[in-house]
């Protein structure tokens, strides 16, 4: 059985909804391929993730908001905590990233890409950045709902990771 680990963090609900859509997409593709018994999708909050969780997974989806042009602190803390204990043990495994942002998201995507490059993970897609347009403090901090077209893109990305894992020889 293959394990897809979706590590997420969210402050306003936007990235949480994106992570749930990633999981739905992975489950849906596994079902369509009639391989649902061969894929375990784990949706796990970043603060609850430790090196053992990362080592036990075959592929990864990282989903977090951008805060001040970088990954949210909780996601970065997770990656900091896990980086060295798994270094040189997960090289070549597939991954993708989904970033929620107000109007940019590129800084967080670059930061996550650098970390994944250090782990020598294999990107299966460019980072997915979903922008919600929030510009004011009240809008940035307000709870958010992800539009259906953005959720569909997340489901597609989750499906891509599932298909990659389920059709790989390793």
Order of alpha helices (4+ residues) and beta strands (2+ residues): beta-alpha-beta-alpha-beta-beta-alpha-beta-alpha-beta-beta-alpha-alpha
